Amino acid sequence: MSQNAIELRGLKKTYAATKKTEAKTALSGIDLDIPRGAIFGLLGPNGAGKSTLINILAGLVKKSAGSVNIWGFDQDENPRQSRASIGVMPQELNLDPFFTPGASLDMQAGLYGVPKAMRKTDEILRLIGLEDKANSYARSLSGGMRRRLLLGKALVHSPQI
């Protein structure tokens, strides 16, 4: 098994032209190895392809070319295992304001197929410092608390990355 958490080879993404815009190359041949256990930052100016790269890793955007290997799983051959190996915290706040943090985490775990007996809702709420807000509506949380809840949602399936 590879010693890398993420391996990218020749990763390309070109968004197709529309009636109003020309084709747009977002990624043009990215080669990248991120070792297991590393802390890695992805920095760059607006339009550099950071979100596109993350969305490809998360399985939300289809790559145009190249290979993606996450935690030893080729994204083309094992897309489900590849996606299950990574937890993504979105840039935008995307919380249902009428759900409690506990309910949000439980629902997210269900979407990942985590059986009820194996869910770590209380543990995650403690980890992100929202144990005392478990039964409050998400709309009543501060901005920082909402961010922490997004982090909790990214952790519900115990991803390696």
C-alpha positions as a LaTeX table, in Angstrom:
\begin{tabular}{lrrr}
\hline
Residue & $x$ (\AA) & $y$ (\AA) & $z$ (\AA) \\
\hline
Met1 & 0.00 & 0.00 & 0.00 \\
Ser2 & 1.18 & 3.50 & $-0.81$ \\
Gln3 & 2.65 & 5.68 & 1.91 \\
Asn4 & 0.67 & 8.59 & 0.49 \\
Ala5 & $-2.77$ & 9.67 & 1.60 \\
Ile6 & $-3.39$ & 11.34 & $-1.78$ \\
Glu7 & $-1.68$ & 10.80 & $-5.13$ \\
Leu8 & $-2.56$ & 12.81 & $-8.21$ \\
Arg9 & $-1.04$ & 12.21 & $-11.64$ \\
Gly10 & $-1.68$ & 14.41 & $-14.64$ \\
Leu11 & $-4.94$ & 15.68 & $-13.15$ \\
Lys12 & $-6.81$ & 17.92 & $-15.59$ \\
Lys13 & $-10.17$ & 19.60 & $-15.55$ \\
Thr14 & $-11.62$ & 21.68 & $-18.34$ \\
Tyr15 & $-15.12$ & 23.08 & $-17.99$ \\
Ala16 & $-17.00$ & 22.91 & $-21.28$ \\
Ala17 & $-17.84$ & 25.99 & $-23.28$ \\
Thr18 & $-21.36$ & 27.38 & $-23.10$ \\
Lys19 & $-23.23$ & 29.76 & $-25.37$ \\
Lys20 & $-21.86$ & 32.65 & $-23.30$ \\
Thr21 & $-18.39$ & 31.43 & $-22.27$ \\
Glu22 & $-15.39$ & 29.70 & $-23.77$ \\
Ala23 & $-14.04$ & 26.43 & $-22.38$ \\
Lys24 & $-12.17$ & 27.05 & $-19.12$ \\
Thr25 & $-9.16$ & 25.05 & $-17.99$ \\
Ala26 & $-9.19$ & 24.88 & $-14.20$ \\
Leu27 & $-6.45$ & 22.26 & $-13.74$ \\
Ser28 & $-3.76$ & 21.47 & $-16.28$ \\
Gly29 & $-1.77$ & 18.40 & $-15.34$ \\
Ile30 & $-1.43$ & 18.40 & $-11.55$ \\
Asp31 & 1.03 & 15.90 & $-10.05$ \\
Leu32 & 0.90 & 15.79 & $-6.26$ \\
Asp33 & 1.76 & 13.40 & $-3.42$ \\
Ile34 & 0.52 & 14.09 & 0.10 \\
Pro35 & 2.07 & 11.66 & 2.61 \\
Arg36 & $-0.04$ & 9.92 & 5.22 \\
Gly37 & 0.06 & 11.81 & 8.52 \\
Ala38 & 0.94 & 15.13 & 6.85 \\
Ile39 & $-0.81$ & 18.42 & 7.41 \\
Phe40 & $-1.18$ & 20.03 & 4.02 \\
Gly41 & $-2.43$ & 23.45 & 2.95 \\
Leu42 & $-3.74$ & 24.25 & $-0.50$ \\
Leu43 & $-3.14$ & 27.92 & $-1.23$ \\
Gly44 & $-3.49$ & 30.06 & $-4.31$ \\
Pro45 & $-5.22$ & 33.08 & $-5.83$ \\
Asn46 & $-8.86$ & 33.18 & $-6.87$ \\
Gly47 & $-9.39$ & 31.03 & $-9.95$ \\
Ala48 & $-6.31$ & 28.87 & $-9.36$ \\
Gly49 & $-8.38$ & 25.65 & $-9.21$ \\
Lys50 & $-8.30$ & 24.96 & $-5.45$ \\
Ser51 & $-12.04$ & 24.33 & $-5.14$ \\
Thr52 & $-12.08$ & 22.32 & $-8.35$ \\
Leu53 & $-9.29$ & 20.09 & $-7.01$ \\
Ile54 & $-11.08$ & 19.55 & $-3.69$ \\
Asn55 & $-14.38$ & 18.86 & $-5.45$ \\
Ile56 & $-12.69$ & 16.25 & $-7.65$ \\
Leu57 & $-11.17$ & 14.59 & $-4.57$ \\
Ala58 & $-14.61$ & 14.54 & $-2.92$ \\
Gly59 & $-16.19$ & 13.01 & $-6.01$ \\
Leu60 & $-18.38$ & 16.06 & $-6.67$ \\
Val61 & $-16.75$ & 17.06 & $-9.97$ \\
Lys62 & $-15.58$ & 14.73 & $-12.74$ \\
Lys63 & $-11.99$ & 15.13 & $-13.84$ \\
Ser64 & $-11.20$ & 15.54 & $-17.52$ \\
Ala65 & $-8.01$ & 13.45 & $-17.39$ \\
Gly66 & $-5.42$ & 11.99 & $-15.06$ \\
Ser67 & $-5.58$ & 9.76 & $-12.02$ \\
Val68 & $-6.69$ & 10.28 & $-8.42$ \\
Asn69 & $-5.72$ & 7.85 & $-5.66$ \\
Ile70 & $-7.08$ & 8.44 & $-2.16$ \\
Trp71 & $-5.88$ & 6.28 & 0.73 \\
Gly72 & $-4.87$ & 3.56 & $-1.74$ \\
Phe73 & $-8.14$ & 3.60 & $-3.68$ \\
Asp74 & $-8.14$ & 4.58 & $-7.35$ \\
Gln75 & $-11.05$ & 6.96 & $-7.82$ \\
Asp76 & $-11.99$ & 5.39 & $-11.18$ \\
Glu77 & $-11.83$ & 1.77 & $-10.01$ \\
Asn78 & $-13.16$ & 2.22 & $-6.45$ \\
Pro79 & $-15.11$ & 5.49 & $-6.37$ \\
Arg80 & $-17.14$ & 4.59 & $-3.29$ \\
Gln81 & $-14.10$ & 3.63 & $-1.17$ \\
Ser82 & $-12.21$ & 6.65 & $-2.47$ \\
Arg83 & $-15.00$ & 9.04 & $-1.41$ \\
Ala84 & $-15.44$ & 7.27 & 1.94 \\
Ser85 & $-11.75$ & 7.87 & 2.70 \\
Ile86 & $-12.05$ & 11.64 & 2.70 \\
Gly87 & $-14.14$ & 14.10 & 4.70 \\
Val88 & $-14.72$ & 17.52 & 3.18 \\
Met89 & $-15.79$ & 20.62 & 5.04 \\
Pro90 & $-17.42$ & 22.93 & 2.50 \\
Gln91 & $-16.53$ & 26.59 & 2.19 \\
Glu92 & $-20.19$ & 27.62 & 2.25 \\
Leu93 & $-22.48$ & 27.20 & 5.22 \\
Asn94 & $-24.96$ & 24.52 & 4.15 \\
Leu95 & $-26.86$ & 23.64 & 7.30 \\
Asp96 & $-30.57$ & 23.05 & 7.70 \\
Pro97 & $-31.58$ & 25.74 & 10.23 \\
Phe98 & $-34.39$ & 23.56 & 11.63 \\
Phe99 & $-32.14$ & 20.60 & 12.50 \\
Thr100 & $-30.28$ & 20.34 & 15.75 \\
Pro101 & $-26.52$ & 19.63 & 15.63 \\
Gly102 & $-27.21$ & 16.10 & 16.87 \\
Ala103 & $-29.83$ & 15.49 & 14.19 \\
Ser104 & $-27.56$ & 16.98 & 11.50 \\
Leu105 & $-24.72$ & 14.64 & 12.43 \\
Asp106 & $-27.03$ & 11.62 & 12.59 \\
Met107 & $-28.54$ & 12.40 & 9.19 \\
Gln108 & $-25.10$ & 12.91 & 7.62 \\
Ala109 & $-23.91$ & 9.60 & 9.08 \\
Gly110 & $-26.98$ & 7.93 & 7.61 \\
Leu111 & $-26.17$ & 9.37 & 4.19 \\
Tyr112 & $-22.75$ & 7.72 & 4.46 \\
Gly113 & $-24.36$ & 4.42 & 5.44 \\
Val114 & $-23.04$ & 4.41 & 9.00 \\
Pro115 & $-25.30$ & 2.05 & 11.01 \\
Lys116 & $-27.02$ & 3.68 & 14.00 \\
Ala117 & $-25.11$ & 1.47 & 16.44 \\
Met118 & $-21.78$ & 2.70 & 15.02 \\
Arg119 & $-22.52$ & 6.42 & 14.91 \\
Lys120 & $-20.31$ & 8.69 & 17.02 \\
Thr121 & $-22.65$ & 11.65 & 17.31 \\
Asp122 & $-22.03$ & 12.39 & 20.99 \\
Glu123 & $-18.28$ & 11.88 & 20.63 \\
Ile124 & $-18.14$ & 14.27 & 17.66 \\
Leu125 & $-20.27$ & 16.87 & 19.45 \\
Arg126 & $-17.78$ & 16.75 & 22.34 \\
Leu127 & $-14.83$ & 16.95 & 19.95 \\
Ile128 & $-16.17$ & 20.07 & 18.21 \\
Gly129 & $-17.32$ & 21.71 & 21.44 \\
Leu130 & $-21.06$ & 21.58 & 20.75 \\
Glu131 & $-22.10$ & 18.99 & 23.31 \\
Asp132 & $-24.16$ & 21.59 & 25.20 \\
Lys133 & $-25.86$ & 22.67 & 21.93 \\
Ala134 & $-26.79$ & 19.14 & 20.76 \\
Asn135 & $-30.53$ & 19.90 & 20.95 \\
Ser136 & $-30.50$ & 23.57 & 19.86 \\
Tyr137 & $-31.59$ & 24.51 & 16.37 \\
Ala138 & $-28.70$ & 25.18 & 13.99 \\
Arg139 & $-30.18$ & 28.62 & 13.28 \\
Ser140 & $-29.47$ & 29.60 & 16.90 \\
Leu141 & $-25.73$ & 28.78 & 16.64 \\
Ser142 & $-23.10$ & 31.47 & 16.23 \\
Gly143 & $-21.08$ & 31.61 & 13.01 \\
Gly144 & $-18.13$ & 29.83 & 14.64 \\
Met145 & $-20.38$ & 27.11 & 16.02 \\
Arg146 & $-21.89$ & 26.56 & 12.57 \\
Arg147 & $-18.38$ & 26.16 & 11.15 \\
Arg148 & $-17.60$ & 23.59 & 13.83 \\
Leu149 & $-20.81$ & 21.74 & 12.97 \\
Leu150 & $-19.68$ & 21.57 & 9.34 \\
Leu151 & $-16.42$ & 20.04 & 10.56 \\
Gly152 & $-18.40$ & 17.51 & 12.58 \\
Lys153 & $-20.42$ & 16.57 & 9.48 \\
Ala154 & $-17.15$ & 15.92 & 7.61 \\
Leu155 & $-16.07$ & 13.50 & 10.37 \\
Val156 & $-19.23$ & 11.38 & 10.81 \\
His157 & $-17.97$ & 8.49 & 8.67 \\
Ser158 & $-14.50$ & 8.41 & 10.32 \\
Pro159 & $-12.55$ & 9.25 & 7.17 \\
Gln160 & $-8.79$ & 8.72 & 7.07 \\
Ile161 & $-8.36$ & 12.12 & 5.40 \\
\hline
\end{tabular}
